[in-house]
Amino acid sequence: MHIFSINYYLCTDFLQFEHYNRMNINIKKFIFFAFTALAATPATAQDLLAKQAPIDRKMKAVDSIVLNKLIIEEERYNPSTDLYEDWNNVYAHRETALPDSFRIDLRGFCMPTPSRVVTSNFGARWGRQHKGLDIKVYVGDTIRAAFSGKIRIVKYEPKGYGKYVVIRHHNGLETIYGHMSKHLVVENQEVKAGDPIGLGGNTGRSTGSHLHFETRLCGVALNPALMFDFHNQDVTGDFYNFRRNRYAAESAQATRLRGVNGSSNSSVSGDDEDSDLAVTAPKASYAKASRYHKVKKGETLQSIARKCHTTVDALCKANRISKTKRLMPGQILKYN
């Protein structure tokens, strides 16, 4: 019995020892894994933060690149934002300082009219400066926007442009269309190149139906012949590089190449007489024998034909009207 008791206690002690030993091992394992986990957690977080930092910097760089690209694109397609400080619907043109050089994008253009006949050049005329080109059009002919842009002015000036429109284009130019018989647009309207903006006419200070067409940069009139070739119904190139120190010579050359019969000092009947409009007026070959008659109250085609030593048929053909056309006082008729 005594021996049995000793063996019993020895077994009990051994089992307890084994139990404690196993618990100790498990605790050590738990502590080890816990320590490893705790040690790994901040390391992983630090790694994530470390990796995120360059990503954030890259995203900021990408944002800056995208923003700069948008700014560059905006300046490329709408350089007028840098040329003009304000927008007003009061003055057709107010001259400001011209840049020494400026590249004007002529792509995406539309000729304002299909007419190929230039009746008056840009330059000195009758002791004044004629600041645009006069293009022969008839009353009612469609006049179109030369480039895409926004309508700045739609007005009537009885002693000058008559019914006229001013468009500010994205390429930096402003174009003016004068002496029209009707407006087809309103101020602040966005237009695309080729959109109808008015109808040809003879309003304002004018002695015959035609389109007075101006191209201005910073309010300063530039010779449209530098950019537009009405004879060939085309622009002179994809771009026109304005350079202040070469402008005068280039303008004179453009008039010789694309003006009226290569002349810049004569005028043809039926051109506008506006002091604010623009420049030289050579004769057009088709109009050398053309004269004009202003209809008075009570006059008829028959009485005008007799007075002008011509026929009713010739009057109707020259003015593209029918014999039953009702004449209005002040109307201009061409005759030979």
PLY file of the C-alpha trace (Angstrom):
ply
format ascii 1.0
element vertex 336
property float x
property float y
property float z
element edge 335
property int vertex1
property int vertex2
end_header
0.00 0.00 0.00
2.81 2.33 0.81
4.66 1.46 -2.41
1.49 2.01 -4.39
1.04 5.46 -2.88
4.58 6.42 -3.78
4.09 5.27 -7.37
0.78 7.11 -7.51
2.29 10.41 -6.45
5.25 9.92 -8.78
2.88 9.38 -11.72
0.79 12.35 -10.72
3.83 14.58 -10.53
5.04 13.36 -13.91
1.70 14.02 -15.53
1.52 17.50 -14.05
5.04 18.16 -15.23
4.16 17.07 -18.74
1.01 19.21 -18.66
2.90 22.29 -17.51
5.63 21.62 -20.01
3.15 21.42 -22.86
1.40 24.59 -21.66
4.73 26.35 -21.51
5.54 25.31 -25.06
2.12 26.52 -26.27
2.52 29.80 -24.43
5.95 30.27 -25.99
4.49 29.54 -29.41
1.66 32.00 -28.78
4.06 34.68 -27.60
6.30 34.04 -30.59
3.47 34.34 -33.11
1.96 37.28 -31.28
5.31 39.06 -31.24
5.82 38.25 -34.92
2.36 39.56 -35.79
2.85 42.71 -33.76
6.24 43.25 -35.29
4.95 42.59 -38.79
1.93 44.90 -38.55
3.75 48.22 -38.27
6.30 47.10 -40.82
3.54 46.33 -43.31
1.79 49.65 -42.63
5.07 51.50 -43.04
5.67 49.67 -46.31
2.22 50.66 -47.55
2.80 54.28 -46.60
6.23 54.19 -48.17
4.78 52.78 -51.38
1.84 55.20 -51.38
4.02 58.30 -51.17
5.54 57.99 -54.66
2.09 57.06 -56.02
0.68 60.30 -54.60
3.57 62.23 -56.08
2.98 60.56 -59.44
-0.73 61.37 -59.31
0.05 65.00 -58.57
2.48 65.00 -61.48
-0.15 63.44 -63.74
-2.71 66.02 -62.61
-0.23 68.80 -63.39
0.55 67.31 -66.79
-3.14 67.01 -67.65
-3.80 70.57 -66.45
-0.86 71.95 -68.41
-2.00 70.02 -71.47
-5.48 71.49 -71.17
-3.99 74.97 -70.84
-1.78 74.41 -73.89
-4.73 73.08 -75.90
-6.85 76.04 -74.85
-4.13 78.50 -75.85
-3.58 76.65 -79.11
-7.21 76.70 -80.18
-8.31 79.90 -78.46
-5.37 82.31 -78.35
-7.84 85.20 -78.37
-8.02 84.80 -74.58
-4.48 86.17 -74.35
-5.01 88.99 -76.84
-8.16 90.60 -75.51
-8.66 91.78 -71.95
-12.38 92.38 -72.22
-15.54 91.69 -74.16
-17.87 94.51 -75.11
-20.68 95.06 -77.55
-20.14 98.80 -77.94
-17.14 99.39 -80.19
-16.65 97.69 -83.53
-12.93 98.09 -83.01
-10.72 99.71 -80.41
-7.02 99.48 -81.19
-4.71 98.08 -78.54
-1.01 97.18 -78.61
-0.11 94.64 -81.27
2.30 91.84 -80.43
5.61 91.92 -82.29
4.65 88.61 -83.86
1.61 86.38 -83.81
0.73 83.15 -85.60
-2.83 83.10 -86.95
-4.35 79.69 -87.65
-6.26 79.85 -90.95
-7.35 76.22 -91.00
-11.03 75.42 -90.74
-11.95 78.57 -92.69
-14.91 79.38 -94.91
-14.94 82.09 -97.55
-17.48 84.75 -96.49
-18.97 84.74 -99.99
-18.45 82.70 -103.17
-17.93 85.96 -105.07
-14.49 86.22 -106.67
-14.77 89.90 -107.56
-12.78 92.34 -105.42
-13.94 95.90 -106.14
-11.83 97.85 -103.67
-8.47 97.14 -102.07
-7.11 97.70 -98.59
-5.14 100.94 -98.33
-5.26 104.65 -99.01
-8.40 105.76 -100.84
-9.78 109.23 -101.45
-7.44 110.66 -98.83
-8.60 108.16 -96.21
-7.72 104.68 -95.15
-9.96 101.90 -96.42
-9.42 99.22 -93.82
-10.88 96.20 -95.55
-11.72 94.62 -98.89
-14.91 95.30 -100.82
-16.32 92.18 -102.46
-19.07 92.36 -105.05
-22.25 90.72 -103.79
-25.90 91.27 -104.59
-28.70 92.14 -102.21
-29.84 88.92 -100.57
-26.64 86.93 -101.15
-25.70 84.79 -98.14
-22.76 86.03 -96.06
-21.01 83.43 -93.89
-18.69 83.40 -90.87
-15.06 83.10 -91.96
-14.02 81.12 -88.87
-15.66 79.67 -85.79
-16.12 82.12 -82.94
-18.59 84.26 -81.04
-20.70 87.17 -82.28
-19.57 90.31 -80.48
-21.60 93.02 -82.23
-24.76 93.10 -84.33
-25.67 96.70 -85.14
-26.84 99.24 -87.68
-24.68 102.27 -88.40
-26.42 104.51 -90.95
-23.39 106.71 -91.66
-20.84 103.94 -91.80
-21.00 100.15 -91.87
-24.78 100.01 -92.28
-25.99 96.68 -90.95
-22.85 94.94 -89.76
-21.58 92.04 -87.67
-18.35 91.64 -85.69
-17.11 88.14 -84.82
-14.27 87.34 -82.42
-12.62 84.13 -83.53
-10.70 81.56 -81.51
-7.59 82.11 -83.65
-7.24 85.69 -82.36
-8.75 87.50 -85.34
-11.89 89.58 -85.40
-13.77 89.89 -88.69
-16.23 92.63 -89.65
-18.96 92.25 -92.28
-20.49 95.54 -93.40
-23.36 96.94 -95.51
-25.57 93.87 -95.20
-29.31 94.04 -95.83
-30.24 91.69 -92.98
-28.76 90.21 -89.81
-29.12 86.46 -89.26
-27.37 86.26 -85.88
-27.54 87.89 -82.45
-24.87 89.14 -80.08
-23.05 86.54 -77.94
-24.13 83.74 -80.28
-21.57 81.00 -80.96
-21.07 80.32 -84.66
-19.07 77.85 -86.69
-17.13 78.62 -89.85
-19.60 78.72 -92.71
-22.68 79.56 -90.65
-24.89 82.22 -92.31
-24.60 85.51 -90.44
-26.36 87.93 -92.81
-27.45 88.84 -96.31
-25.61 91.02 -98.80
-26.85 94.56 -99.15
-26.21 98.23 -99.65
-26.93 99.77 -96.24
-24.96 102.53 -94.56
-22.48 104.73 -96.38
-22.39 102.86 -99.64
-23.15 103.53 -103.30
-23.68 99.95 -104.44
-24.38 96.49 -103.07
-21.21 94.82 -101.81
-19.64 93.22 -98.74
-17.13 95.24 -96.80
-14.87 92.66 -95.15
-12.29 93.46 -92.47
-9.78 91.36 -90.55
-8.50 92.87 -87.30
-5.95 91.82 -84.70
-6.16 93.58 -81.32
-8.50 96.05 -83.00
-5.91 96.94 -85.65
-6.98 96.43 -89.26
-4.82 93.98 -91.23
-5.02 93.59 -94.99
-7.44 90.68 -95.61
-5.49 89.90 -98.79
-2.68 88.60 -96.55
-4.98 85.76 -95.52
-7.83 85.51 -98.03
-7.62 84.97 -101.78
-11.10 85.76 -103.06
-10.09 85.25 -106.69
-9.24 81.62 -105.95
-11.74 81.19 -103.10
-9.07 80.02 -100.68
-6.84 81.15 -97.84
-3.18 81.89 -98.48
-1.94 79.03 -96.28
-2.59 77.05 -93.12
-1.13 79.88 -91.05
-0.33 83.55 -91.41
2.64 84.69 -89.34
2.11 88.34 -88.50
5.38 90.20 -87.94
5.16 93.87 -87.20
8.49 94.76 -88.79
7.52 93.07 -92.08
3.81 93.79 -92.21
3.87 96.86 -94.49
5.92 95.16 -97.21
3.89 91.96 -97.00
0.61 93.89 -97.19
1.71 95.75 -100.33
2.76 92.46 -101.91
-0.58 90.86 -101.02
-2.45 93.71 -102.69
-0.36 93.32 -105.84
-1.08 89.58 -105.92
-4.69 89.45 -104.78
-6.10 92.96 -105.14
-8.06 94.58 -107.93
-6.08 94.18 -111.15
-2.89 94.49 -109.13
-3.62 98.17 -108.50
-4.09 99.90 -105.18
-4.88 103.49 -106.00
-8.13 103.59 -107.97
-11.75 102.85 -107.15
-14.83 101.50 -108.83
-18.29 102.96 -108.57
-20.42 101.20 -106.03
-17.80 100.90 -103.30
-18.42 102.16 -99.80
-17.21 105.61 -98.82
-16.81 104.96 -95.12
-14.16 106.93 -93.33
-13.82 104.17 -90.75
-13.79 101.40 -93.24
-10.73 100.64 -95.12
-8.17 101.13 -97.89
-7.29 101.34 -101.59
-9.76 101.05 -104.39
-8.62 99.87 -107.83
-11.00 99.24 -110.70
-12.44 95.84 -111.40
-12.29 94.79 -115.02
-15.92 93.72 -115.14
-17.05 97.13 -113.90
-15.08 99.53 -116.05
-18.17 100.47 -118.02
-20.60 100.01 -115.15
-22.50 102.95 -113.72
-25.15 103.22 -111.05
-28.45 105.00 -110.68
-30.19 105.75 -107.38
-33.94 105.30 -107.73
-36.04 108.36 -106.95
-39.66 108.41 -105.85
-42.02 107.79 -108.75
-39.39 106.39 -111.12
-40.01 103.17 -113.07
-37.81 100.81 -115.00
-38.99 102.42 -118.23
-38.20 105.98 -117.10
-34.82 104.96 -115.73
-33.96 103.07 -118.93
-34.74 106.20 -120.97
-32.76 108.43 -118.63
-29.74 106.10 -118.65
-29.90 105.44 -122.40
-30.39 101.72 -121.99
-33.23 99.19 -122.13
-35.50 97.64 -119.51
-34.18 94.20 -120.45
-30.59 95.34 -119.92
-31.47 96.83 -116.53
-33.21 93.65 -115.43
-30.31 91.46 -116.54
-27.65 93.65 -114.92
-29.51 93.74 -111.61
-31.00 90.25 -111.70
-34.56 91.50 -111.33
-37.81 90.93 -113.21
-39.72 93.52 -115.22
-42.46 93.45 -112.60
-40.03 94.22 -109.77
-41.29 97.06 -107.60
-38.64 99.74 -107.25
-38.00 101.41 -103.91
-36.68 104.97 -103.49
-32.98 104.84 -102.66
-32.47 101.50 -104.41
-29.29 101.30 -106.48
-29.48 99.98 -110.05
-26.47 99.15 -112.18
-26.46 99.97 -115.88
-23.95 100.12 -118.72
0 1
1 2
2 3
3 4
4 5
5 6
6 7
7 8
8 9
9 10
10 11
11 12
12 13
13 14
14 15
15 16
16 17
17 18
18 19
19 20
20 21
21 22
22 23
23 24
24 25
25 26
26 27
27 28
28 29
29 30
30 31
31 32
32 33
33 34
34 35
35 36
36 37
37 38
38 39
39 40
40 41
41 42
42 43
43 44
44 45
45 46
46 47
47 48
48 49
49 50
50 51
51 52
52 53
53 54
54 55
55 56
56 57
57 58
58 59
59 60
60 61
61 62
62 63
63 64
64 65
65 66
66 67
67 68
68 69
69 70
70 71
71 72
72 73
73 74
74 75
75 76
76 77
77 78
78 79
79 80
80 81
81 82
82 83
83 84
84 85
85 86
86 87
87 88
88 89
89 90
90 91
91 92
92 93
93 94
94 95
95 96
96 97
97 98
98 99
99 100
100 101
101 102
102 103
103 104
104 105
105 106
106 107
107 108
108 109
109 110
110 111
111 112
112 113
113 114
114 115
115 116
116 117
117 118
118 119
119 120
120 121
121 122
122 123
123 124
124 125
125 126
126 127
127 128
128 129
129 130
130 131
131 132
132 133
133 134
134 135
135 136
136 137
137 138
138 139
139 140
140 141
141 142
142 143
143 144
144 145
145 146
146 147
147 148
148 149
149 150
150 151
151 152
152 153
153 154
154 155
155 156
156 157
157 158
158 159
159 160
160 161
161 162
162 163
163 164
164 165
165 166
166 167
167 168
168 169
169 170
170 171
171 172
172 173
173 174
174 175
175 176
176 177
177 178
178 179
179 180
180 181
181 182
182 183
183 184
184 185
185 186
186 187
187 188
188 189
189 190
190 191
191 192
192 193
193 194
194 195
195 196
196 197
197 198
198 199
199 200
200 201
201 202
202 203
203 204
204 205
205 206
206 207
207 208
208 209
209 210
210 211
211 212
212 213
213 214
214 215
215 216
216 217
217 218
218 219
219 220
220 221
221 222
222 223
223 224
224 225
225 226
226 227
227 228
228 229
229 230
230 231
231 232
232 233
233 234
234 235
235 236
236 237
237 238
238 239
239 240
240 241
241 242
242 243
243 244
244 245
245 246
246 247
247 248
248 249
249 250
250 251
251 252
252 253
253 254
254 255
255 256
256 257
257 258
258 259
259 260
260 261
261 262
262 263
263 264
264 265
265 266
266 267
267 268
268 269
269 270
270 271
271 272
272 273
273 274
274 275
275 276
276 277
277 278
278 279
279 280
280 281
281 282
282 283
283 284
284 285
285 286
286 287
287 288
288 289
289 290
290 291
291 292
292 293
293 294
294 295
295 296
296 297
297 298
298 299
299 300
300 301
301 302
302 303
303 304
304 305
305 306
306 307
307 308
308 309
309 310
310 311
311 312
312 313
313 314
314 315
315 316
316 317
317 318
318 319
319 320
320 321
321 322
322 323
323 324
324 325
325 326
326 327
327 328
328 329
329 330
330 331
331 332
332 333
333 334
334 335
